[in-house]
Amino acid sequence: NNMKGALSGYRTKGDLVYEALRQAILAGRFQPGSRINIDQLAIELGTSKVPIREAIGRLVGEGWLQMSPHVGAIVPELSPDEIIETSIIRSVTEGAAVRFSAPRLTEATLKSLRKLAARMDEALKTDDPEFPQLNVEFHTAAFSACPFPSLKTMASSLLEKSSRLR
């Protein structure tokens, strides 16, 4: 469960820490209600506390973390209402992104979508643990040609949030 390997690339340290921490939350490394230990993360990621605090601030703003008085950043508990609300918002947002994407999809993307759909069908039949990742790939490809960057970002973020809710 070492996140240090995630800190490679050309982006700022804050961006890299943000991405590593967000992926760790998505992967379930931090359970709902658990506290994010800044000191421990700084050691684990081999960085100062500053980019970790920056990343936490971004993740709080996006709803991936919340601040709790006298505790610090924690992974939010998931309520049934939040799960329903996220599903509703995701269906509207992703539906719009796919609608604008569909006429712009290339033959290569359509072929890829068909292959992913077939792989998903097989994964469901065999209870393959790869299904959630295939599902994310399929949905991401379906709205990949959306010409509106903010809509595409929102759809992608809600898709990731839905993965975490599962």
C-alpha positions as CSV (number, residue, x, y, z in Angstrom):
1,N,0.0,0.0,0.0
2,N,2.8,2.4,-0.8
3,M,1.7,5.5,-2.6
4,K,5.2,6.9,-3.3
5,G,5.3,5.4,-6.8
6,A,2.4,7.7,-7.7
7,L,4.7,10.7,-7.4
8,S,6.3,10.7,-10.8
9,G,5.7,13.0,-13.8
10,Y,6.1,16.6,-14.6
11,R,3.3,18.2,-12.6
12,T,3.8,20.2,-9.4
13,K,4.3,18.3,-6.1
14,G,0.9,19.5,-5.0
15,D,-0.8,18.1,-8.1
16,L,1.0,14.8,-7.7
17,V,0.1,14.5,-4.0
18,Y,-3.5,15.4,-4.8
19,E,-3.7,12.7,-7.5
20,A,-2.0,10.1,-5.2
21,L,-4.3,10.9,-2.3
22,R,-7.5,10.9,-4.5
23,Q,-6.6,7.6,-6.0
24,A,-5.9,6.1,-2.5
25,I,-9.4,7.3,-1.4
26,L,-11.0,5.9,-4.5
27,A,-9.2,2.6,-4.0
28,G,-10.6,2.4,-0.5
29,R,-7.3,2.7,1.3
30,F,-8.9,5.2,3.7
31,Q,-12.2,4.0,5.0
32,P,-15.1,6.4,5.5
33,G,-14.6,8.2,8.8
34,S,-10.9,7.7,8.9
35,R,-8.5,10.6,9.6
36,I,-5.9,11.7,7.1
37,N,-2.5,11.8,8.9
38,I,-0.5,14.6,7.3
39,D,2.7,13.7,9.1
40,Q,2.5,10.0,8.1
41,L,1.7,10.9,4.4
42,A,4.6,13.3,4.3
43,I,6.9,10.5,5.3
44,E,5.3,7.9,3.0
45,L,5.3,10.2,0.0
46,G,8.7,11.7,0.7
47,T,7.5,15.3,0.6
48,S,6.9,18.2,2.9
49,K,3.5,18.9,4.6
50,V,2.8,21.9,2.3
51,P,1.8,20.0,-0.8
52,I,-0.2,17.6,1.3
53,R,-2.1,20.4,2.9
54,E,-2.7,21.9,-0.6
55,A,-4.0,18.5,-1.8
56,I,-6.3,18.1,1.2
57,G,-7.7,21.6,0.6
58,R,-8.5,20.7,-3.0
59,L,-10.0,17.3,-2.0
60,V,-12.2,19.1,0.7
61,G,-13.4,21.5,-2.0
62,E,-14.4,18.6,-4.3
63,G,-16.1,16.7,-1.5
64,W,-13.6,13.8,-1.3
65,L,-12.6,14.8,2.2
66,Q,-14.2,17.0,4.9
67,M,-12.7,18.9,7.7
68,S,-13.7,18.0,11.3
69,P,-12.9,20.4,14.2
70,H,-10.1,19.1,16.4
71,V,-9.5,16.1,14.1
72,G,-8.5,17.4,10.7
73,A,-9.3,16.0,7.3
74,I,-11.4,12.8,7.3
75,V,-12.9,10.7,4.6
76,P,-16.7,11.4,4.8
77,E,-19.2,8.8,5.9
78,L,-21.5,7.8,3.1
79,S,-25.2,8.3,3.7
80,P,-28.0,6.6,1.6
81,D,-29.2,10.1,0.6
82,E,-25.8,11.0,-0.7
83,I,-25.6,7.8,-2.7
84,I,-29.1,8.5,-4.3
85,E,-28.2,12.2,-4.9
86,T,-24.9,11.3,-6.5
87,S,-26.7,8.8,-8.8
88,I,-29.2,11.3,-9.9
89,I,-26.7,14.1,-10.6
90,R,-24.4,11.6,-12.3
91,S,-27.2,10.3,-14.6
92,V,-28.1,13.9,-15.7
93,T,-24.5,15.1,-16.1
94,E,-23.2,11.9,-17.8
95,G,-26.3,11.7,-20.0
96,A,-25.7,15.2,-21.3
97,A,-22.0,14.5,-21.8
98,V,-22.7,11.3,-23.8
99,R,-25.4,13.2,-25.8
100,F,-22.9,15.8,-26.9
101,S,-20.1,13.2,-27.4
102,A,-22.1,10.6,-29.5
103,P,-22.1,12.4,-32.8
104,R,-18.3,13.1,-32.5
105,L,-17.2,9.5,-31.6
106,T,-14.8,8.0,-34.1
107,E,-15.1,4.5,-35.5
108,A,-12.1,3.5,-33.4
109,T,-13.9,4.7,-30.2
110,L,-17.1,2.9,-31.2
111,K,-15.2,-0.3,-31.8
112,S,-13.5,0.1,-28.4
113,L,-16.9,0.6,-26.8
114,R,-18.2,-2.6,-28.4
115,K,-15.2,-4.5,-27.1
116,L,-15.6,-3.1,-23.6
117,A,-19.3,-3.9,-23.6
118,A,-18.5,-7.5,-24.5
119,R,-15.8,-7.8,-21.9
120,M,-18.2,-6.3,-19.3
121,D,-20.8,-8.9,-20.2
122,E,-18.2,-11.7,-19.7
123,A,-17.0,-10.1,-16.5
124,L,-20.5,-10.1,-15.1
125,K,-21.1,-13.7,-16.0
126,T,-17.9,-14.8,-14.2
127,D,-18.1,-12.4,-11.3
128,D,-14.8,-11.0,-12.5
129,P,-13.4,-8.3,-10.1
130,E,-12.2,-6.4,-13.1
131,F,-15.8,-5.3,-13.9
132,P,-15.8,-2.0,-12.0
133,Q,-12.7,-0.8,-13.9
134,L,-14.2,-1.9,-17.2
135,N,-17.3,0.0,-16.3
136,V,-15.4,3.2,-15.7
137,E,-13.4,2.7,-19.0
138,F,-16.7,2.2,-20.9
139,H,-18.4,5.3,-19.4
140,T,-15.3,7.4,-19.8
141,A,-15.0,6.4,-23.5
142,A,-18.7,7.1,-24.1
143,F,-18.3,10.8,-23.2
144,S,-14.7,11.2,-24.3
145,A,-15.7,13.3,-27.3
146,C,-17.8,15.7,-25.4
147,P,-16.8,19.2,-26.6
148,F,-17.5,20.9,-23.2
149,P,-14.5,20.5,-20.9
150,S,-16.3,21.4,-17.7
151,L,-19.2,19.0,-18.4
152,K,-16.7,16.2,-19.2
153,T,-14.7,16.9,-16.0
154,M,-17.9,16.9,-13.9
155,A,-19.1,13.6,-15.5
156,S,-15.7,12.1,-14.9
157,S,-15.6,13.2,-11.3
158,L,-19.1,11.9,-10.6
159,L,-18.2,8.6,-12.2
160,E,-15.2,8.3,-9.9
161,K,-17.3,9.3,-6.9
162,S,-19.8,6.6,-7.9
163,S,-17.0,4.1,-7.9
164,R,-16.0,5.1,-4.4
165,L,-19.7,4.8,-3.3
166,R,-19.8,1.2,-4.5
